[in-house]
Amino acid sequence: MAVLPQLIASAIILGGIYALVSIGLTLVFGVMRIVNFAHGEFLMLAMYLAVGLFATTGIDPYLGLLIAVPASLAFGSVVYFGVIRPVVARPHVVQIFTTLGLSIVLQNAALFLWTGNFRQLRLPYAEKVLSFAGAAVTVPQIVAFTVAAGFTVALFVWLRFTYLGKAMRATAQDRGAATLMGIDTGKVLLAAFLVGTLCVTVAGMLMAPLFATYPTVGLQFVLIAFVVVVLGGLGSAIGALLGGMIVAFIDVGGGYYVGTAWKEALYFVVFIAVLLVRPAGLFGQRGAEHLGA
Amino acid sequence: MASAFSGGRVRIPHLAAALAALACCASLAPDTSAQNQIKIGVLEPLSGPIAAEGRRQLNGMEIVRDLINERGGIAGKQLVWVVGDVPDATAATNEASRLITQEGVKLIVGTFSSSLCLPASDVAARNNIVYWEVSCVDPRFSVRGYKNVFRTEIDANGFGWYELEFIRDALPKKLGKELKDIKLALLSEDSAYGQGTTEAARKRAQELGIPILSVDFYNRTAMTDFTPIILKLKAAQPDVIIANAYTNDAILFWQQARQLDLNVKAVVSAGAIGSGSPDFGKSLGSTAEGPFSLLEPAGLNPRALAKQVAELEAEIAKRYQARYNERYAASAQLGAAGLWMLFEVLKKTGGDLSPEKVRAAALSLDIPVGGTLNGWGVKFQDNGQNAADRVQHYIVQWQDGKQVTVWPERFAVAPMRYVPLPKWSERK
């Protein structure tokens, strides 16, 4: 196995996984301006759903998406109307403590319901290692990357060409002005939250065969997701994919050429450097970097 | 009815009167239960990333507490405890303070993790009460000059030493190589446990003249891909990897080792986590078979144990399996053995928890290897650390879906398998 092709393949797959987790966050963070600390826990719940479905009914996580998608919309609606909507117009500290509280509640609920044990979803066909251009990859990795790329393109097209997408971008840029232009920002916020929840649910379902599931697994990915979202630009799907790729390439390349102990330091240096030059992130639209918008 | 709560609304004067009456009755009633009890504090991570192992440790202690109480308690008093959940270092400090100041405990047992035992025991030492650690391995724990802080488990230096002892004793013959020709790579997560163990292993390997090809550390909470490390290891081609990991990272490493076809002759880790955790075997199935884990015994040859210890081990294992529907292993064994040692000490003090009495009794304990739970012995040193040569450790391996003790030979219940490890392409 050649080193370079494997490093590139692993980085692309990891970048896809980071993007998958981040796409949902970029909508919630970018459009709603809510720092959703519970995003990682949404991911965790989806991973438990995948593990649970497979263990009890034998439904694999890809087929399980048919159950997970409607479930995520229902769950997203409950959380939106029960927890998020009451704080949308409140100061950021209130929002931060609300979502942090939600995160703690969900983590502990998982601990109570499923204990702290680590669970790994083992798909029989996932054990097979495929060789692709000199790199070893597995089916769940290919699926995760393909879906990430597909979601990015779909979301890009949706945000660019549909009325709701345009309304969403307008809301991201300036919520007040968008309201004055006749956009029902309430609906836009709900749509952003639901699509965000749906994306992270799909991410969780696809990641369950790749990573162990446990109540705090979300924490492992949510910090990286925030870096990816800010790096790529708030509210930008392409930004999330590119940000995910940048962080993953630094992660994998830095880990190999510099040392794994340095990888976080490396991507945070790049993160700070990019923000110094482009405060709105790589693909962020003007105005989007102002949290008070 | 004119109750304090009538009409759906609480009438303050009535409520106050009711509460005053209750308080009065409570103070008049003789508090017989408290007089017949010895109350201690227990701190374990029951939420947060290592909750699974913290819960197992508490479960192991619960079985032993119940056994102690069924057998007449300590000097005729029942052992009871107040539990504090300590997911992180801040919680360890706060909960230790709460147990001491609000619950009035005079002795604290804890805390599973190397990131928790230092802050918790600092608080206990400041308040001049006894702190009894059953599993953290941070080497700094016992070098702070505290008189009332004890640890029943070995520290990370001991882990590193034992890992090399296993390699020295068991592998040259199996691999058909001289010890000095066995090439070693070290890989570790970067907490006090991982770094302490790995540095001790590195030092011992150098003393033994074993060549070390690489040393890599990583942050387990941010580790999402082992490709860089595995590719470096494939290039370096070590014979043996010492991989000191927690559980999620151990699972990911081993999965990716298979995917990227990393073939080595043996993998050794230390502790009740990583490949030593029951979750490793459950998560990976037959793929889990092969790595060696240094930890508490997974079955012991009864001939290596004192008779009453063998019976006690069997009884605890049976009750644990029945109550928690899981095999009695690692974290639970650390809790059980540590609490049993405390029981031996408190029998000598007659249940007195004062630091001077506990210290004198602890230092006077002298039990040879095989004389207490886990096949351990006891001889506390002046710094409160149980002597490393008394805390016998074992190499355990997953075989046919079960963990079994394979080393040292006199304690083993099964011969070791997979040395050298078969190539991934040759495994089923």
HADDOCK unambig.tbl for C-alpha pairs under 7 A between the chains (distance, minus, plus):
assign (segid A and resid 3 and name CA) (segid B and resid 231 and name CA) 6.71 0.50 0.50
assign (segid A and resid 10 and name CA) (segid B and resid 227 and name CA) 6.82 0.50 0.50
assign (segid A and resid 108 and name CA) (segid B and resid 47 and name CA) 6.89 0.50 0.50
assign (segid A and resid 111 and name CA) (segid B and resid 47 and name CA) 6.82 0.50 0.50
assign (segid A and resid 115 and name CA) (segid B and resid 52 and name CA) 6.58 0.50 0.50
assign (segid A and resid 116 and name CA) (segid B and resid 51 and name CA) 5.13 0.50 0.50
assign (segid A and resid 116 and name CA) (segid B and resid 52 and name CA) 4.08 0.50 0.50
assign (segid A and resid 117 and name CA) (segid B and resid 52 and name CA) 4.89 0.50 0.50
assign (segid A and resid 117 and name CA) (segid B and resid 279 and name CA) 6.50 0.50 0.50
assign (segid A and resid 118 and name CA) (segid B and resid 248 and name CA) 6.96 0.50 0.50
assign (segid A and resid 118 and name CA) (segid B and resid 279 and name CA) 5.63 0.50 0.50
assign (segid A and resid 119 and name CA) (segid B and resid 279 and name CA) 6.89 0.50 0.50
assign (segid A and resid 119 and name CA) (segid B and resid 283 and name CA) 5.62 0.50 0.50
assign (segid A and resid 120 and name CA) (segid B and resid 283 and name CA) 4.68 0.50 0.50
assign (segid A and resid 129 and name CA) (segid B and resid 259 and name CA) 5.93 0.50 0.50
assign (segid A and resid 136 and name CA) (segid B and resid 259 and name CA) 6.55 0.50 0.50
assign (segid A and resid 136 and name CA) (segid B and resid 260 and name CA) 6.04 0.50 0.50
assign (segid A and resid 211 and name CA) (segid B and resid 252 and name CA) 6.59 0.50 0.50
assign (segid A and resid 212 and name CA) (segid B and resid 248 and name CA) 5.86 0.50 0.50
assign (segid A and resid 216 and name CA) (segid B and resid 48 and name CA) 6.41 0.50 0.50
assign (segid A and resid 216 and name CA) (segid B and resid 49 and name CA) 5.59 0.50 0.50
assign (segid A and resid 220 and name CA) (segid B and resid 221 and name CA) 5.49 0.50 0.50
assign (segid A and resid 220 and name CA) (segid B and resid 222 and name CA) 5.39 0.50 0.50
assign (segid A and resid 252 and name CA) (segid B and resid 227 and name CA) 6.96 0.50 0.50
assign (segid A and resid 252 and name CA) (segid B and resid 228 and name CA) 5.80 0.50 0.50
assign (segid A and resid 255 and name CA) (segid B and resid 228 and name CA) 5.39 0.50 0.50
assign (segid A and resid 256 and name CA) (segid B and resid 228 and name CA) 4.35 0.50 0.50
assign (segid A and resid 256 and name CA) (segid B and resid 229 and name CA) 6.51 0.50 0.50
assign (segid A and resid 260 and name CA) (segid B and resid 217 and name CA) 6.52 0.50 0.50
assign (segid A and resid 260 and name CA) (segid B and resid 218 and name CA) 5.41 0.50 0.50
assign (segid A and resid 261 and name CA) (segid B and resid 217 and name CA) 5.51 0.50 0.50
assign (segid A and resid 261 and name CA) (segid B and resid 218 and name CA) 4.77 0.50 0.50
assign (segid A and resid 261 and name CA) (segid B and resid 219 and name CA) 6.75 0.50 0.50
